[in-house]
């Protein structure tokens, strides 16, 4: 016999439904914390990457190292924000209740992803491509960076308060206990950092030949 509305509202059923809602809400908060922590680390690494631009030639090795470390973290952040947006637009109740960023930030999101991928991909290609392609790739890298920097400025300002609240949430004992899965989220970020360090170690030997070629680097 099919359940009626009265059956679903029985006192015995309500605690189960409330528990399911709490689990869903915790999942949303966990996703937000993962995104916030990843964003906080990215901001620090990007600031350091910006410092290397002040003297790019002598700091090129550090520029490459930081760029490689950024890649897995960027993939992680795209994944966590992409999951949130997918769940939101597919109508998941908990994500709907959480809401979405301002419209301008939502419209900027895909642009940010494309520009970020373009900056990182062109940077990697610069190290690995034949010398004859490097002037063109260097132009793409610089042009995409300028556009990316403008978009990122708006993105960071738009999420500054949210990131400042979420980034330390799983690191502080008082707030860490509020949402299950903190350990898994921290391990996920740690693995991304380790993968980035491995990429950096593998890539660093390509810097010396690149400098020897003398293509496009000044400073």
N, C-alpha and C positions, 0 to 999 in steps of 0.2 A: 504494500500500500504506500503510495507516495507521501512524503512528509508534507504536512501543512505548515502554514506560517506559524500557527500556535505551537506546533511541535518544535520548530526551530527556536522559539522563544522560551522554551521550558527552562526553569532555573538550572537544571542539570547540564543543559547545553551551553548556557551563557558563559560559564568559566572557560570552557574549551575555546569558544570563539574569542573571548578576551585574551586568552593566552596566545592564540594565533595572531591576533592583532599586535600584541606586544612583541612577538618574535619578528613580525614583519617590520615594525617600527625600529627595532634594534638592528635589523639588516640594513635599513636605510641609513641609520646613524653610523653604522660600521663602515658602509661605503663612503659616507661623507668624511669620516675620520681618515680613512685610507687616502682619499683624494687630498685632504688638507695636509696630512703629514708629507705626502709626496710633493705637493706644491711648495711647502715650506723648505724642504731640502733643495728642490729645484731653484728656488729663489736665491739661496746661498751660493749654489754652484754657478748659477748664471751671473751673479755679481762678481765672483772670482774670474769667470770667463771674460767678463767685461774689462777687468783690470788688465788681462793679458793683451787686450787690444791697444793699450797705451804704448806698448813697445813690442809689437807683434813678432818681429824677427828674433830678438833674444829670448822671448817668452813663448816661441812657437811650440816647443815640446809640451809646456804646461797647457797651452791652448788646445792642443790635440788630446792630451790626457783628460782634461775636463770635458771636452766634447764627447769623448767615448763614454765617460762615466754618465753623462747626461742621457745617452740613448736609451738604456733600459728603463730609466726612471720616466722618461717621456712616454715610452710605450705603456708603462704601468698607469700613468695618469690618464692617457687617452682611453685605456681600457676601463678604468673606474668611472670616468665621466661619461663615456659612451654607454656603459651599463645603466647608469642613472637615467640618462636621456631615453634610452630604449625602453626601460621599464615605465618611465613617465608617459611616453607617447603611446605605449601599448595599454595604458590604463590601469596599471597596478595601483591599488588603492593607497597603500602606504606612501608610495612615491608621489602620488597626486596630492595627498594631504601635506606632504613636505613642501610641495610647490616647486617651481622652477626659477632659475635666475631671471633677471630683467630681460626683456625682449632683445635689447641691443646686445647683451652678452650672449644670448642664445644664437643670434644671427652671426655674431663674431666667432663663435666656437668653431664651425667648420673652416672658416678662413684661417684661424689660428693653427688648426691641425695641418692644413695644406702648407702653410708657410713654415711651420716648424719642421715638417718632414723635408721640405725643400732645402732649408738651411742645413740640416744635419746630413741629408743625402749628398748634397753638393760638396760639403766639407769632406766627407768620406771619399767621394769620387776624386776630389783634388789630390788626395794622397795616393790613390791607386791607379788613376787614369794615366795613359801615356802623356809624355811631356807636351806633345803638340796640342792636346786638348785643354791644357791647364789655364791658359789665359781666358778662354771662354767660360770655363767652369768657375774661375775666380770671379768673373763678372757676375755670374748667376748667384754665387755665394754672397757677394757683397750686396747685390740688389735685393735679394730675398731677405737678407738680414735687416736692411733698412725698413722694409715693409713689415717684417716680423716685429721689429722693435716698437714701431708705432702701435701695432695691434696688441702687443704684449703689455704695453703701458696702460692701455684702456682696460685690458683683462685683469691685470694685477690690481689696479685701483678699484675696479668693480667688485673684486672678491677679497679685498684686503682684510676687512673686519671678520669675515667668515673664516678665512685662512688662519688669522691670528688666534681664533678660538679653537679651531679644529686641530691645527698642527701639533700642539703639545698634549692633546687630550689623552692619547694612549701612552704618554711618557710620564705623566704625573699620577702618582698612586691614587689620589682621591677620585679623579675622573676616569682613570683606567678601568676601575672596577665597575663603572656604571653600565658599560656595554660589553657583552661577551665578544670573544674573538680578538682581543687586543694582541695577544701573543702571536696569533697567525698573521695579523696585519703587520706587526713589527718584523716578523720573519720574512714576509713577502718583500718589504722594502729593503731589508738587509740583503736578500738574495739579489735583488735588482742592482744594488750597489756593488756587490761582489762581481756580478756579471760585467758591470761597467768597468771595474778595475781590470778584469781579465782582458776585455777588449782593448783597454788602454795599453796594457803590457804587450799585447800582440801587435799593436799599431805603432808604438813608439819607434821601432827600428826604421820605419818608412820616412821619418822626419828628416834625418841627415841627408839622404839622397835628394829629397825634395828641396832642401835649402841649397844643396850643391847645384841644383839645376837653375836656381836664381829666378824662378818664375813668380811674379806677382806679389812677393812679400817685401814690404818696406817697413822701416822703423827700427 
